[in-house]
């Protein structure tokens, strides 16, 4: 799961609006919808946001794993060791 709460905080601190991202920096409204709904965006868009906001990717998005994903990756890791 993706969480963009830090993006909204950085945008507010820097006075960057959704309007400006769409109309001045050519971030698509579809991408902004994905961000609002904590869905994935492309690495290219993440890079562009980092340039606009002068920050790093981990300043924009936090990736968390569901319990099911944690179990899956733990089991996969165990199988690789065998």
N, C-alpha and C positions, 0 to 999 in steps of 0.2 A: 504494500500500500504506500502511496505517496502522500506526503503532507507538505503543503506550500505555505503554512502559517508564517514562516520566517520571511518568505518573499513579500507577503502583504506588509509585514512590519518594516522591512527595508524600503519598500516603495513609499510607505507613509513618511518614514524618516527623511527620505530624499525628495519628497514632493513629486514623485512620479505616479501618474494616474493610469488607470486602465485605458482611458481615452488616449493618452499620449503614446502608450505602447502600441495601440492599434493604429492610430492615425499618423504618428510621427516616426515610429520605429518599425512599422510594418509587421508587427506581431498579429497574427490572424485572430479574428473573433472566435473562431473554433478552438484555437489554442488557449485563449483566455477562458473559454468554457471548460476545457479540460482541466485547467489549473483550478478554477473555482470548484470543480467536482473532484479534486484530488485524483485525477487520472494522469496517464502518462503523456509526456511531451517528447519531442525529438531532442537528440543531443545537440543538433544545430541550434534549436531554439534555446536550449539551456545555455549554450555558449553565448548566444546573442544577448540573453538576459544578463549574464555575467558581465559582458562588455558594457551594457547600458548602465548597470548598477555598480560597476567597479567592485565586484565581489567574486567569490568562488562558488562552485556548484553546491557545496554543502551548506552555504549560506542561504540557498534558495529552496532546496528540497531535502526533506528527511524521508528516508526509505525505511519502513518498518515491515516486519513479517508477521503474518497471522500464526496462530498456534499450529495449524495444519502445515504451513510452510516450514516452520521451525522443525517439526517432526520429520518431514520429508527430507530436508537438507541434512539433518543429523543422521538419519538412516542411510542416506546416500554416502555420506562421509565415512560411516562405519564400513559400508560395503567396499569402498575403494581401498581401505586399509587391509582387507583380507587378501 
